[in-house]
Amino acid sequence: MCELLVWKGASGKPKEMNARLLLSTIEKTGEVALPPSCGPVPGWRPPEETDPLWKTMAEPFDGALSELGPLEIVRVAT
């Protein structure tokens, strides 16, 4: 799907996760029927609370943008 749509990230790699999310969303509308999941990715496990990545998995932010402080928006070509 990524190759057909020439859908690549800034690194040049196919945007596979975005494609999976898109297909999942389309499946929920009933437009397509996907085969059952093959299960979790081998070797993947959620980060431990001590891992810096853990902080990026926090609950969604609900508040004013001014509460976050300065923001920088960076345009990324894909």
N, C-alpha and C positions, 0 to 999 in steps of 0.2 A: 504494500500500500504506500509506504513512504517513497519507494523508488518510483512508482507510477506517478505520484503527485510531486516528486522532487522536493520532498519535505525533509529538510536537514536543519540541524541546529548550527550554532555559531562555530562549533568544532568541526562541522562537516559530516558528523555522524547522523544517521537517520533518526528522526524524532519518534522512536518506537513507542515510548510511554504515552505521548500525546495521541498517537494513532490508536492505542489500546483504549484510552479514555474516550476518544471520539466514538469508536465502535461500541463501547459499553453504553454510552449515552444514546446512540441510535437504537441499540437493542432494547433499551427501556421504553422507547416510543413504539416498539412493535414493528418497526420498518424492516429489521433483519433478525434472524435467529442464529445465534452463535453456538458453536459446540461447547460442551461443559469445559470449565477451567481444568488445566492439567495439574493445578496445585501451586504451591509457593515456589519461588525461584530457589533452586538448590543452593545451600550455603548462606542464604540471606537470613538475618535475624535482626530484630529491632535494636537500635542502639541502647546502651546502658545509660542510666541517668547521669553518670559521670562523663559521658561522651559529649563534646561540644555540639554534636549534631542533635542531641536531645533537645536543646533549647529551640531549635528550628521546628520542632514538632509540637509546639505549644498549642493551646486552644486558639481558635480564630480570634482575632482582635475585634473588639466591639467598643468603639469610642471615636472620639474626634481625632483627625490626623494631627492636629496640633499637639496632642498628648505624646506622639511618637518622637517629636523633635525634628531636626532637619532631615529632609529626604532628598535623595539624589536619584534622578531618573536617567538611566543610561540606555540609549538606543543600541540595540544589537541587531546587526544584519544577519539574516538567515539565508 
